[in-house]
Amino acid sequence: MTHIFYHLTVLPPKMPEAEALSQEISALRRYFGGELIYLNPNPASFVYLPRLIFGFHKLRYLRKLESTVDIHHIYNPDPFPFPILRYLRSPVVYTISSGVSERRPSLNFFSSLAAIAVSDERSLKRLQAWGLNNVHLVRAGIDTSRFHFSPLPLHSKFRVMIASAPWTESQFETKGIDALLQAALVNQNLQLVFLWRGVLAEEMEKRVKQMGLEKQVELINRQVDVNQVLAGVHATIALATAPGIIKAYPHSLLDSLAAGKPVLVSRAIPMADYVEQVSCGQVIDNVTATDILKGIETLARNFNSFQDCARRVGQRDFSQQSMVASYQEVYKRVLKNR
């Protein structure tokens, strides 16, 4: 039986059931077993520790158990060359979860890894063009059986779910939260439903109150049945000003499609290529109130067509079983070449 250590570089989430990377690793662990290790030492540190030393506080533990480990599988949003990975003796699979920007990573470092996994073709082509031949496409997957379609008639009000909540204050801008609030200020028929994760909730409440948007904004800061929330919205939106901020295929958008609800996504997020290709929603070029409202207007004008497409592809293209099967093939190849 293959023994895998899963490594996360993000801080331990307050609501792991609502966090995409935690959900994905939980699905893999249910199938393959293995242990989850957080490489980020900052929760126990009095000062901020940089990424270059992530994982070294776990090195003695890893050394003790490494003889039993077949594969180390690390998840990180961007292609960062963590030095700790050079100290691991078993092969390393590195999932770049949020896509690859135009900035070239350390090719020597990444070519030395057993495998690199990406969920989008944009990142795959970019890494291959730089000469990396150990890259695998693993399409994101969710438990689609948790979702079903509940129609919501479209009248004057347009309700949108946002589930990519910020981890830091700077992400109010980079994840488009501020732009969405500005859009609601301009269009009183826009209603926003935010799913929060226990971080910066008071800051969000303050912004909503200062802008007088209490009647247009609903903030849900607890664990919920996302399918029930989706039943009460027309669409879901995910925004980022650059790759690497949120997942290449945000789970909130996959959930939305699985529930038959179309999506809006900013151009910087790699999933935009898929949305444009299959016409299951709208791509927003810039994270501004103007572009958001333009995208929502187009989506509302052709709502039935976009909704029909979402219902057609949502349960088809992003199954958790397919994701697990793809990683199983990656693991097999890694162990064969060990």
N, C-alpha and C positions, 0 to 999 in steps of 0.2 A: 504493500500500500504506500502511495506517495505521501511524504510528509512535507507540508508547505508552511513556511512562515510568511504571513502577510504583514507588510509594514506600511503604516500611514505616517505622513510627515505633517499633517494638519494637527491642530489642537484637538483633544478629545471633545466631541460635540456634546452640548447639554441635552440634545434630543437626537440620539443616534438613529432612531427609527425614522426621523424626518430628513436625515442627511444622506445625500446620494452615494458618496463613496462608501459610507458605512453599510448602506443597503446592498451595494454591489458585492462587497467583501463578505457580508453575511450570507448572500446567496451562494458564493463560491465555497465558503466554509461548510455550509449545509451539505454540499455535494462532495467536496474533497477532504473535509476536516481541516486541521491546521490551527495555528495560533495567530492572534492579532497582536502586533506590537506597535506602540506609538513611539516614533523616533524623535519627536519634538520634545526637548527637555524643558521648555519654558514654563509649563505649569508648576514645576517645583523649584524654579530659579528666582532669585531676588533681582536679577538684572536680565535684560533681554539677551539671549544667546543667538548668534547668527547661524544660518543654515549649514555653514561649513563644518560645524561641530555636532550637528544633529546625529543622534544614534550612538555616539561614543560613550554616553552614560549607560548604554545597554551592552557594550562590547563584551564585558566579562560574562554576562548571562548568555549572549549569543555564542561565545567561544565554548562555553560549557555544554551547550546542547547541539552545536553545529554538526557533530558526527551523526546525529539522527535526522538532520534536515536534508531533503533532496533538492528543494528549490526555495529561494527567497523571492517573493513577489512584492515589489514596492509600488505604491500608488503616489504620484505627485502631480500637481496641476501642470507644471511646465518642465522642460528638459533641463533640470539642474543637476550638475555632476557632484552628488554627495560623496565626499571622501570615504565615509564609513563603508560604502559598498565595495571599495577596493580591499577591505580587510575581511570580507566574507569569502569563505572557501567554496561554498556550494554555488551553483549557477544562479544568476540574477535575471528575473523578468521584470522589466520596468514599464509600467503603464503610465503614459502621459495623458492624464484625464481631461485636461482642458484645452488641448490643441497646441499646435506649434506656430509660433509667430515667424516673421521674416528674418528674425535674428538667428544666425547660425549657432547651434550649441557646440560643445566640445565633442568633435567627431571622434577623436582618439578614445575618449572615455566611453562614448555610447557604442562604438564599434566593438569594444571589449566585452560588452554585456552579452549574455546568452540570447536574449530576445527583448525587443521593444514592442509594446502594444499601443495602438492608437485606435480611436473609435470612428475617425472620420477620414475620408479620402484626401481631403486637402492636406492634412498633416502627413499622411502616408506618402503622397507624391513629393512633398517638400523634403522629407527625410531621405527618400530614395534618390532624389535629384542631387542631394549632397553626398551621395555615395554610400549610404548605410544600407546594407543588404540583409539585416537581421530584424526588419520591421514587419509587423503583422497587423492586419486590420481585424479588429474584434468589435463588431457592432454592439452598441450599448443595448441592454435588455432589462426589462422590468417584469414583474408578475402581472401580466395583462388580465388575468382572471379576476383581479380585485376591482376591475372597472367595467361599467356598462353605460350605455348611452341613455341620458335623460334629457329630452328636448326642452329648451327654454325659448319660448317665442321672443322674437326681436321686435320691440316696439320703439319707443323713444330713448329708453335707457339702454346703455351698453355696459355690461358687467364683465370685468376682466380679473383673472386671478394672477397674482404674482407670488412665487414661492422661493425665489432665489434671494433670500434675505441677506443683508450685509453682515460681515464679521467685524468690520472696523468702520469708523466714522467716514474714512475716505471712500468707502464703497457705497455710501449714499449717492455719490456722484458716479463712480465707475460702474455700478450696477444699475444705474438709471433710476434710482428711487426718487431723487430730486426732480428729474425730468418728468417722471410720471405724475408727481404731485403738481408740478407746473401745468401739465396737460389737463389735469382735472380742474385746475383753477380757471383755465380758459374755456373748457367745455363742461358745463354743469350736468350734461347727460351722461358723462363718463363716470362710472362707479368702479372703484378699485377694491379688491379683496386681497389683503396681504396675509400670507402664512408666515409667521415669524418663528424663530428658533431659540427664544430665551435670551438673546443677546441684543443689547441696544434698544430694547422695547420702549423704555422711557424716552429715549431720544426721538424715536419715531412718533410717539404720542405727542411730544412737544411740538414737532414740526407740523403735524396735522392740525393741532389746535391753533398754532400761530397763523396758519394759512386759512383757518376757518373752514376746513374740509371735513368736519366731523360727520356730516350727512352723506358725503360721497365716499368716504374711506372706512373700510372695516378692517380692523387689525385683529388677527386671530393668533394669540401667543400661547398655544397649547397643542398637545397632540390631538389630531383630528382624523376622521375618515375623509381622505382627500376626494374619494369618489362622491361623497355627499356634498362637499364644497363645489366640485366641478358641476354638479347638477344645477347649481344656482348661478352659474356664470355662462357667458357666451364663448369665451376664448381665454387663453393663457398667454402671458407675455414673459419673455426672459431677455434681459438686456445686458450688454457689457461693452465698454469702450475699447477693449482690446482682447485678444486671445489670452488664455491663462487665468482669467478672473473667475469664470464658472466653467462647468463641464462642457466639453465639446458638444455633447448631446444631453442637455439638462433634463434631469428626471421629471421635472415639473411639466415640460413640454411633451415628454413621452407619455406621462400619465394622462395629459389632456387629450392627446390623439387616441389613446386607448379608450377614453370615455367619449370619443366622437366629437371632441371640441377642437376647432382649429386653433392655430397658434400664431403669435407674432414674435419675431426674433431679430436681433440686430445683426448686421452684416458681419461684424467681427467674430461672432460665434460660428464655428464651422457647420453646425446644423443648418445654417441658413442656406447652404448649397442644396441640401435635401429638400427643404421646404419649398424652395424655388423650383426644383426639378419636378416634384410631384403635385405642387399647387395645393398644399394642405394648410396654407396660411399666407401671411405677408412678411416680407423681409424689410426691415427698417434700416436705412442706410446710415443715419447718424443718430446718436442718443440725445435727441433734443425733443422738447415738447411739440414743436412743429412737425417733425418727422413722425413722431408717435401718433399724433392726431391724424396725419395723412394716411398712415398705415391702417389705423382703426376705421377711418372713413371708407377706404377701399374694401376692407374686410366686411364691413357692415353692408356695403352696397351689393356685394356678391356673396352674401352670407350663406345661402343655401348650397351654393356650389362648393365653397370651401368646407362647409360642414359635411357634405356628402363625401368629399375626398378624405377628410379626417376619419370618418367612420370606416372607410374602405381600407386605409393603410395602418391605422393605429393598432389594431389587433394582429396585423399581419407581419409587420416589419421589425418589431422590437421585442421579441419574446425572450424571456430569461433563459429558456432552454437552449436557444441558439447561442446566446452569449456564453453560457457554461460549456457548450460543445466546442465553441471556438477556442476557449482557453484550454480545454482538454487537449486539443490538437497542438496548441503551442507548448504545453507541458510535455507532451509525448515527444515532440521534436527536440526540445531542450535536453531531455533525459537520454534520448538516442545519441545526441552529439556530445554528451558529457565526457 
